[in-house]
């Protein structure tokens, strides 16, 4: 059994928030952490190159990046978040004008800290974003930021996005952002993000998924999902022509009590990826369950189909920065520690103490993201 000292810190056992609805639907090494007291350093080296990977690039806010240069990658993160995570804060809440400068400074500090501990790339899965702030952040960031096109949960979108109900218009917007640029810039999306609020998928959500599938077919961009029902999403996307090897499903450990189950195993057998990001959030997935979930997948031979990330997100509330989990019902006093750097300073050491190898962690954080974006295995 994992001791308290071996897990990322968390608080609270209640569960209602941004990912709570998931429960309704779901019953050798290039990465070398060196623990020196409470300090952790990350030493990285490029992966072995393959012809397929070398010939491909991934779009970032600062331009295309060669696949072998992605390095240590967090696959599900947010540069900026535009609504509170609790039910009491529904909908899209833009960043206040008088806090925009403070917002940029804070995000740059988080990215600088991520770079200091060895994180090279984050994938920002927020398809609604103020591009002018993103550009300011990217200009000062040492970390590659892969931006997303797509549509998040309808209830959390700006009204103009939520009001798009025509499947053709959905496709047009995503295709333009993937091939021409986002929000009047020449910065192209590097991934497509879709989400599920209802199970079964609502008519609006089905339109989004089908439109995303067509954009994937035209551009080759991979797809990330905010998971409510991963098997249902998998069926809709693959029926619509998406290569299963270019899809990852997020937050899949929540509500599963440490067991991937036959349905998720069938998805990874087809080549899709599963993403886990509840480190330090026992109110979503208790640490022992999280370890069991990942260990089960690895022991079944699917370490090469796992991403681990933090899903770091915060919002302004009454002029204060509030990280997910800090508010009711969880009141996690450690919520603000869950920054991008938390992966290296807390999550990875806890996984190592729980028996995962450095090679497995390399696979999760370096090899799998590179393969997902650029290789067909």
C-alpha positions in Angstrom: 0.0 0.0 0.0 1.2 3.5 -0.8 2.1 5.6 2.2 1.0 9.2 2.6 4.6 10.3 2.1 4.6 8.7 -1.3 1.7 10.6 -2.8 1.1 14.1 -4.0 -0.6 16.1 -1.3 -4.3 16.6 -1.6 -7.3 17.2 0.6 -11.0 16.4 0.7 -13.0 13.4 -0.3 -16.1 15.1 -1.7 -16.4 15.2 -5.5 -18.2 17.9 -7.4 -16.6 20.1 -9.9 -15.3 20.4 -13.4 -14.8 16.7 -13.9 -17.6 15.5 -11.5 -20.0 14.6 -14.3 -17.6 11.9 -15.5 -18.7 9.7 -12.6 -22.2 9.8 -13.8 -21.1 8.0 -17.0 -18.4 5.7 -15.7 -19.3 3.3 -13.1 18.2 3.6 -19.9 16.2 6.7 -19.6 15.9 10.1 -21.2 13.9 11.4 -18.3 16.0 11.2 -15.1 14.6 12.7 -11.9 17.3 13.1 -9.2 16.0 13.6 -5.7 18.2 15.9 -3.7 16.4 16.4 -0.4 13.2 18.2 -1.4 14.7 19.3 -4.7 14.2 17.6 -8.0 16.2 18.2 -11.3 15.1 16.9 -14.6 17.8 15.9 -17.1 16.5 15.4 -20.7 18.0 14.2 -24.0 16.3 13.8 -27.3 14.7 10.5 -28.2 16.2 8.3 -30.9 15.1 9.7 -34.2 13.1 7.9 -36.8 12.6 8.9 -40.4 8.9 9.4 -39.9 9.3 11.5 -36.8 12.1 13.6 -38.3 10.1 14.6 -41.3 7.2 16.0 -39.2 6.5 19.1 -37.1 3.9 20.2 -34.6 2.4 23.6 -34.6 3.1 25.8 -31.5 2.4 29.4 -30.6 6.0 30.2 -31.6 6.0 28.3 -34.8 6.4 24.7 -35.9 8.6 22.4 -33.7 10.2 19.2 -34.9 8.7 16.1 -33.3 12.1 15.0 -31.8 12.3 18.4 -30.1 9.1 18.2 -28.2 10.9 16.6 -25.2 9.1 16.2 -21.9 5.4 16.9 -22.8 2.3 17.5 -20.7 -0.6 16.6 -23.1 -3.5 18.2 -21.3 -3.0 21.6 -19.9 -4.5 25.1 -20.0 -2.6 28.4 -20.5 -5.6 30.4 -19.4 -9.0 29.2 -18.1 -12.1 31.3 -18.5 -14.6 30.0 -16.0 -14.7 28.8 -12.4 -14.5 25.0 -12.1 -17.5 24.8 -9.6 -21.2 24.5 -10.4 -21.5 27.9 -8.8 -19.5 29.5 -11.6 -21.1 28.3 -14.8 -20.4 29.5 -18.3 -17.7 31.5 -19.9 -16.1 34.2 -17.7 -13.6 36.4 -19.5 -10.5 37.6 -17.8 -11.2 41.1 -16.4 -9.5 43.9 -18.4 -7.7 45.3 -15.3 -6.1 41.9 -14.6 -4.8 41.0 -18.1 -1.3 42.2 -17.4 -1.2 40.4 -14.1 -2.5 37.3 -15.9 0.3 37.3 -18.4 3.0 37.8 -15.7 1.6 34.9 -13.7 1.4 32.5 -16.6 4.9 33.4 -17.7 6.1 32.6 -14.2 4.4 29.2 -14.2 6.0 28.4 -17.6 9.4 29.6 -16.4 9.2 27.3 -13.4 8.1 24.4 -15.7 11.1 25.0 -17.9 13.4 25.1 -14.9 12.4 21.6 -13.8 12.7 20.2 -17.3 9.3 20.5 -19.0 9.7 21.3 -22.7 6.2 21.3 -24.1 2.6 21.7 -23.0 -0.5 21.1 -25.0 -3.1 23.7 -24.4 -6.5 22.1 -24.9 -8.5 25.4 -24.6 -10.2 26.1 -27.9 -11.5 29.4 -26.7 -8.7 31.8 -26.0 -7.7 35.5 -26.2 -5.0 35.2 -28.8 -3.4 38.5 -28.0 -2.6 37.3 -24.5 -1.4 33.9 -25.7 1.0 35.6 -28.1 2.4 37.8 -25.3 2.9 34.7 -23.1 4.5 32.7 -25.9 7.0 35.5 -26.7 8.3 35.2 -23.2 7.9 31.5 -22.6 10.8 29.0 -22.9 8.2 26.2 -23.2 6.6 25.1 -26.4 2.8 25.6 -26.3 0.7 23.6 -28.7 -2.7 25.4 -29.3 -6.0 23.8 -30.0 -9.0 24.4 -32.2 -12.3 22.8 -31.5 -15.2 23.2 -29.1 -15.4 22.6 -25.4 -18.5 21.9 -23.4 -21.3 24.1 -24.7 -22.2 25.4 -21.3 -18.7 26.7 -20.8 -18.2 28.4 -24.2 -18.5 32.1 -25.1 -22.0 32.7 -26.4 -20.9 33.3 -30.0 -19.3 29.8 -30.0 -22.1 28.1 -28.2 -24.6 29.5 -30.7 -22.9 27.8 -33.7 -25.3 25.0 -34.4 -24.5 24.3 -38.0 -22.1 21.3 -38.5 -20.7 22.9 -41.6 -19.8 26.1 -39.8 -18.2 24.1 -37.0 -16.0 22.4 -39.6 -15.2 25.6 -41.4 -14.0 27.3 -38.2 -11.8 24.4 -37.1 -10.4 23.9 -40.6 -9.5 27.6 -40.9 -7.7 27.5 -37.6 -5.9 24.4 -38.6 -4.8 25.5 -42.0 -4.7 29.3 -42.0 -4.5 30.6 -38.5 -6.4 31.4 -35.3 -8.2 34.6 -34.5 -6.6 36.6 -37.3 -3.1 35.4 -36.8 -1.0 33.0 -38.8 -0.6 30.7 -35.8 -2.2 27.3 -36.7 -3.7 24.9 -34.3 -1.7 21.7 -33.5 -4.6 19.6 -32.1 -8.4 19.5 -32.1 -10.3 19.5 -28.8 -13.9 18.2 -28.4 -15.9 17.6 -25.2 -18.9 15.8 -23.8 -21.3 17.0 -21.2 -24.2 14.6 -21.9 -24.5 10.9 -22.2 -25.5 9.9 -24.7 -24.0 12.7 -26.7 -26.3 15.5 -27.5 -27.2 16.4 -31.1 -24.9 19.5 -30.8 -22.0 17.4 -29.5 -22.4 14.8 -32.3 -22.1 17.7 -34.8 -18.9 18.8 -33.1 -17.4 15.3 -33.1 -18.4 14.7 -36.8 -17.0 18.1 -37.9 -13.8 17.4 -36.0 -13.5 14.1 -37.7 -13.7 15.7 -41.1 -11.0 18.3 -40.2 -8.8 15.5 -38.9 -9.2 13.7 -42.2 -8.3 16.8 -44.2 -5.4 18.0 -42.0 -4.1 15.0 -40.1 -4.4 16.9 -36.8 -4.9 14.6 -33.8 -8.0 14.9 -31.5 -8.2 15.2 -27.7 -11.5 14.7 -25.9 -12.8 15.8 -22.6 -14.2 12.5 -21.5 -17.6 11.7 -20.3 -18.0 8.4 -22.0 -14.9 7.3 -23.8 -16.3 4.2 -25.6 -19.2 6.3 -27.0 -16.8 9.0 -28.1 -14.5 6.4 -29.7 -17.3 4.9 -31.7 -18.6 8.3 -33.0 -15.1 9.5 -34.0 -13.9 6.2 -35.6 -17.2 5.7 -37.5 -16.6 9.2 -38.8 -13.2 8.3 -40.2 -10.7 9.2 -37.4 -7.6 7.1 -37.1 -7.9 5.6 -33.6 -4.1 6.1 -33.1 -4.7 9.9 -33.3 -7.2 10.2 -30.4 -6.6 10.6 -26.7 -9.3 10.5 -24.0 -8.8 12.6 -20.9 -9.6 12.0 -17.2 -10.4 8.4 -17.8 -9.3 7.3 -14.3 -12.1 9.2 -12.6 -14.8 7.0 -11.1 -13.2 3.7 -12.1 -11.9 2.6 -8.7 -8.5 1.8 -10.2 -9.7 -0.5 -12.9 -9.5 0.3 -16.6 -12.2 -2.2 -17.5 -12.8 -4.1 -20.7 -14.1 -1.0 -22.6 -11.1 1.1 -22.1 -8.8 -1.8 -22.8 -10.6 -2.4 -26.1 -9.9 1.3 -27.0 -6.2 1.1 -26.3 -6.0 -2.2 -28.2 -7.2 -0.2 -31.2 -4.3 2.2 -30.7 -5.9 5.1 -28.9 -4.4 6.8 -25.9 -5.7 7.4 -22.3 -4.8 10.5 -20.4 -4.6 10.7 -16.5 -4.2 14.0 -14.7 -5.7 13.7 -11.2 -2.3 13.7 -9.3 -2.8 15.3 -5.9 -6.6 15.3 -6.3 -7.9 12.4 -4.1 -11.3 13.9 -4.3 -11.3 12.8 -8.0 -9.3 9.7 -7.8 -7.7 8.4 -4.6 -3.9 7.9 -5.0 -4.0 4.1 -4.5 -6.7 3.9 -7.3 -4.6 6.1 -9.6 -1.6 3.9 -9.1 -3.7 0.8 -9.6 -5.2 2.2 -12.8 -1.9 3.0 -14.4 -0.2 -0.2 -13.1 -3.0 -2.3 -14.6 -2.5 -0.7 -18.1 1.2 -1.1 -17.9 1.0 -4.7 -16.8 -1.4 -5.4 -19.7 1.3 -4.1 -22.1 -0.2 -0.7 -22.7 2.4 1.7 -21.2 2.8 3.0 -24.8 -0.8 4.2 -24.7 -0.7 6.4 -21.6 -0.3 10.1 -21.1 0.1 11.7 -17.7 -0.5 15.4 -17.2 -1.7 17.9 -14.6 -4.6 19.7 -16.2 -3.4 22.8 -14.3 -6.1 25.5 -14.4 -7.0 28.6 -12.4 -9.3 31.5 -12.7 -9.8 34.9 -11.2 -12.4 35.2 -8.3 -12.8 38.6 -6.6 -9.4 39.6 -7.8 -7.7 36.4 -6.5 -6.2 33.5 -8.3 -8.1 30.4 -7.6 -6.9 26.9 -8.7 -9.2 24.1 -9.3 -10.2 22.3 -6.1 -9.5 25.2 -3.8 -13.2 26.2 -3.6 -16.3 24.3 -2.3 -16.8 21.5 -2.0 -13.2 20.4 -1.9 -11.3 23.3 -0.2 -8.0 21.7 -1.0 -5.3 23.8 0.7 -2.7 22.5 -1.8 -4.6 23.3 -4.9 -2.3 26.1 -5.9 0.7 23.7 -6.0 -0.8 21.9 -9.0 1.1 23.9 -11.6 2.8 22.5 -14.6 6.0 22.0 -12.6 4.1 19.8 -10.2 4.5 16.9 -12.6 8.2 16.9 -11.9 8.3 18.1 -8.3 5.6 15.9 -6.9 3.8 13.5 -9.3 6.9 11.8 -10.8 8.6 11.2 -7.5 5.4 9.7 -6.1 5.1 7.4 -9.1 8.7 6.3 -8.7 8.2 5.5 -5.0 5.1 3.5 -6.0 7.1 1.2 -8.2 7.0 2.8 -11.7 10.3 2.8 -13.6 12.0 5.7 -15.1 11.6 4.0 -18.4 7.8 3.9 -18.0 7.7 7.6 -17.0 9.8 8.4 -20.1 7.3 6.5 -22.1 4.4 8.5 -20.6 6.0 11.9 -20.9 8.3 11.8 -23.9 7.9 8.8 -26.2 4.1 8.6 -26.3 3.5 12.3 -27.1 6.1 12.2 -29.9 4.5 9.1 -31.4 0.9 10.5 -31.0 1.7 13.6 -33.0 4.1 12.3 -35.6 4.3 8.6 -36.1 2.1 5.9 -37.4 3.0 2.6 -35.6 
